[in-house]
Amino acid sequence: MIEIGKLNTLKVIQADNVQYILSDGQQQISLPHTNVVQPSPKDSEELSVFVYTNKEGLLTATMKKPYTFVDHFAYLKVVAENPSGVFMDLGIEKDLFVPKSEQRWPMVKGKSYVVYIYLDEVNKHMVGSAKLQKFTDKEEILLNENEAVELLIYEETDLGYNAIINNKYKGLLYFNEIFEDLRAGNKRKGWIKKIYPDGKIDLSLHQQGYGHILSTKDVILNILKKNKGHLSLGDKSTPEEIYQAFKISKKAFKKTIGALYKERLISVSDNEIKLIIDQMAD
C-alpha cells in the first residue's frame, strides 16, 4: 500500500513525454518529469520516491527528498502566507500548509518554527501543526532515567527549553543546567534526568551519575597531558569557563576533579589543576 507523506519503493511501468507511471502492484501514481532527479528512470526500474497529494487531489511522486515526513516533528521555514494559514518549505515541489487553527501564535513569512506533520484523513493532504503537545505521548513513557535520547529544541520558557524527545515525547532542559546558546530547531543528544508520575520529563545535555564522571575523567586527563600537565581552571573557576573548556557543568566538573584528586592523579587549587608527575610519563 502506498503511504502518503513517506518514502515508497515503486516500479516504473509506463512512461510518456509528461510523466512516468509508478506502481506498487496495486495502485498507480504519476511521477512528473519535473519531479525527476537525473538520471532518468528506466522501464521496470524500482525507485524510492516521496508521495504527496497534489492540488487536484491526485497522488503524486517526487524523487526529491523532503526535509521531513508525516508523523514527524521538524523545524521548517514559512515561505508564504494567505488568509487561511501559511505554507512551509518541505524541500520538494509541495509546500506544507499550516492552517491558522493549528498555529499557537501568528506565523510569519521568512521565519522558521517547529511543527508536527500529520495526514488529514479527509482529503489525504499533509498538514502541519504548531500545537505540538497534541502530538506528544503523555500516557505511556517508554523511557528510562539516564537513557540517551535525541532532542529537538522547540521553545524557550520561563524555566528553560522545551524539547521533543525521540520524535515522541516532550521534556524540559533547565536554564541553570545549560551552558550553551540554544534556540528552536537545534538538535542535541540528551539524557533523561527524571520522569514524573504525571508524565513530565526533566532532561539534561549530560549523562547523569558515575558513568559520566568516568568518561569526563578521561577527557580532563587527556587535556592535561596535551597542556604539559597544567590547566588554569580550578574550584573558583566560573561555570562559563568550565563549560568552554570541557562542555560540562561546574557541578560535574567538581565531582570529576574530586575523583581524580582522591586517586592522587591531580592536585587542585582555586584556579589551577596540575597533573601528578607520574601521570605525565604514561
C-alpha positions in Angstrom: 0.0 0.0 0.0 1.3 3.4 -1.0 1.9 5.7 2.0 1.3 9.4 1.6 3.9 11.7 3.2 6.6 8.9 3.3 9.1 7.2 1.1 7.8 4.4 -1.1 9.6 1.9 -3.3 7.6 1.8 -6.6 8.3 0.3 -10.0 8.2 2.2 -13.3 5.5 0.5 -15.5 4.9 3.2 -18.2 6.3 6.5 -19.5 5.4 9.3 -21.9 6.5 12.8 -22.6 4.9 14.2 -19.5 5.2 11.6 -16.7 6.2 8.2 -15.5 3.6 5.8 -14.1 4.7 4.0 -11.0 3.0 1.1 -9.2 3.3 -0.9 -6.0 1.4 -3.8 -7.7 -1.9 -2.4 -6.6 -2.1 1.4 -7.1 -0.7 3.5 -9.9 0.6 7.1 -9.4 2.2 9.8 -11.5 5.9 10.8 -11.4 6.0 14.0 -13.5 9.2 14.6 -15.4 9.6 17.9 -13.5 9.9 15.8 -10.3 12.7 13.5 -11.6 16.3 13.7 -10.4 18.7 12.6 -13.1 19.5 10.0 -14.4 16.1 9.4 -16.0 14.3 6.2 -14.7 14.2 3.1 -16.9 11.3 0.8 -17.6 10.7 -1.7 -14.7 13.2 0.2 -12.5 12.4 0.4 -8.8 12.5 3.9 -7.4 12.5 5.3 -3.9 10.0 8.2 -4.1 8.2 10.5 -1.8 4.4 10.6 -2.3 2.1 13.5 -1.7 -1.4 14.7 -2.8 -1.3 17.5 -5.4 -3.7 20.4 -5.8 -6.1 18.2 -7.8 -6.2 15.6 -5.1 -4.2 13.1 -7.0 -1.3 11.1 -5.6 2.0 12.3 -7.0 5.6 11.1 -6.6 8.8 13.0 -6.5 12.4 11.8 -6.5 13.4 14.8 -4.4 13.9 14.0 -0.7 11.8 16.2 1.7 13.1 17.7 4.9 10.8 15.6 6.9 7.9 13.1 6.7 4.4 12.6 8.0 4.3 11.7 11.8 7.5 13.7 12.4 8.4 16.9 14.2 10.6 19.3 12.2 11.9 22.8 12.0 10.7 24.4 8.8 10.6 27.9 7.2 7.4 29.8 6.3 7.6 30.7 2.6 4.1 32.2 2.0 1.0 33.4 3.9 -2.7 33.7 3.0 -5.8 34.4 5.0 -6.3 30.7 5.9 -2.8 30.0 7.1 0.9 29.7 6.0 2.9 27.4 3.7 6.3 26.0 4.9 9.2 24.8 2.7 9.4 21.0 2.6 12.3 20.9 0.2 10.1 19.5 -2.6 7.6 20.8 -5.1 4.8 20.7 -2.5 4.8 23.1 0.4 3.3 22.2 3.8 0.1 24.0 4.8 -0.4 25.1 8.4 -3.9 26.4 9.0 -4.5 29.3 11.3 -6.3 26.9 13.6 -3.1 24.9 14.1 -0.9 27.9 15.0 -0.2 28.8 18.6 0.7 32.3 17.5 0.7 34.1 14.1 3.3 32.5 11.9 5.2 34.9 9.7 6.8 34.6 6.3 10.6 34.3 6.5 10.6 32.8 10.0 11.1 29.2 11.0 9.1 27.1 13.5 8.9 23.6 14.9 5.8 21.9 13.6 4.3 18.4 13.6 3.3 16.9 10.2 0.2 14.8 10.0 -2.1 13.4 7.4 -5.6 14.9 7.1 -7.7 11.7 6.8 -10.5 13.5 4.9 -8.6 14.9 1.9 -5.3 13.0 2.3 -3.2 16.1 2.3 -0.2 16.7 4.6 -0.9 19.3 7.2 1.4 21.0 9.8 0.6 22.0 13.4 2.5 24.2 15.8 0.3 22.8 18.6 2.9 20.3 19.4 1.6 19.0 22.7 -1.4 17.4 20.9 1.0 15.0 19.3 3.3 14.1 22.2 2.8 10.9 24.1 2.0 11.5 27.8 0.4 8.2 28.7 3.0 5.5 28.1 6.5 6.8 28.6 8.8 4.1 27.3 12.0 5.7 28.6 14.3 5.2 31.5 16.2 7.7 33.6 19.7 8.3 32.4 18.8 6.9 28.9 20.4 8.7 26.0 17.9 10.3 23.7 17.7 12.6 20.6 16.3 16.1 21.3 14.7 18.8 19.1 14.6 22.1 20.9 11.3 23.9 20.1 10.6 26.6 22.7 12.1 28.8 25.4 10.1 29.0 28.6 10.5 30.8 32.0 12.3 27.7 33.3 14.4 26.6 30.3 13.8 25.0 26.9 11.1 22.6 25.9 12.3 19.8 23.6 10.8 16.9 21.6 12.3 13.6 22.7 12.9 10.9 20.2 10.2 12.4 18.0 7.6 11.3 20.5 7.7 12.9 24.0 8.1 16.4 25.5 10.7 17.3 28.1 12.4 20.3 29.7 16.0 21.4 29.9 16.5 23.8 32.8 18.4 27.1 32.4 20.7 26.5 35.3 22.0 23.3 33.7 22.6 24.7 30.2 26.0 26.3 29.4 25.5 27.0 25.7 23.2 29.1 23.5 20.1 27.1 22.4 17.3 28.1 20.0 14.3 26.5 18.4 15.4 24.0 15.8 18.6 22.9 17.5 19.1 19.2 17.6 21.1 17.7 20.6 21.9 14.4 22.2 20.5 14.4 25.7 19.7 12.2 28.7 16.6 11.5 30.7 17.2 13.0 34.1 13.8 12.3 35.8 10.4 11.0 34.8 7.5 12.2 37.0 4.2 10.3 37.6 2.2 12.9 35.7 4.4 12.2 32.6 6.6 15.3 32.8 10.2 14.7 31.9 13.3 16.5 33.0 16.3 16.5 30.6 20.0 17.0 30.7 22.6 17.6 28.0 25.0 15.5 30.0 24.9 11.9 31.3 24.0 11.6 34.9 25.8 9.6 37.7 29.2 8.0 37.9 29.2 6.8 34.3 29.5 10.5 33.3 32.3 11.0 35.8 34.3 8.1 34.3 34.1 9.4 30.8 34.8 13.0 31.9 37.9 11.9 33.9 39.5 10.6 30.7 38.7 13.9 28.9 40.3 16.0 31.6 43.3 13.8 31.9 43.9 13.9 28.1 43.6 17.6 28.0 46.0 18.0 30.9 48.6 15.8 29.2 48.3 17.9 26.0 48.8 21.0 28.0 52.0 19.8 29.7 50.2 18.8 32.9 48.6 22.2 33.7 45.2 23.9 33.3 44.2 27.3 34.5 40.9 26.1 35.9 40.0 25.1 39.5 37.5 25.3 42.3 36.9 29.0 41.8 36.5 28.9 38.0 33.2 30.2 36.6 30.6 27.8 35.1 31.2 29.5 31.7 35.0 28.9 31.8 34.4 25.3 32.7 31.8 24.7 30.0 34.0 26.4 27.4 36.9 24.0 28.2 35.0 20.7 28.8 31.4 21.2 27.7 30.2 20.1 31.2 28.6 21.9 34.2 30.6 23.2 37.2 28.8 20.6 39.3 30.0 17.7 37.1 33.5 19.3 36.9 33.9 19.4 40.7 32.7 15.8 41.0 35.2 14.7 38.4 38.3 16.6 39.7 37.3 15.4 43.2 37.5 11.8 42.0 40.8 12.5 40.2 42.2 14.1 43.4 41.2 11.2 45.5 43.1 8.9 43.1 46.1 11.1 43.5 46.2 11.8 39.8 46.0 15.6 40.1 46.5 18.5 42.5 43.9 21.2 42.6 43.9 24.9 43.8 41.3 27.7 43.4 42.3 28.4 39.8 44.7 25.6 38.7 44.8 21.9 38.1 48.2 20.1 37.9 48.8 16.6 36.7 50.9 14.4 39.1 54.3 13.9 37.6 54.0 10.1 37.4 51.0 10.5 35.1 53.0 12.6 32.6 55.1 9.5 31.8 52.1 7.3 30.9 
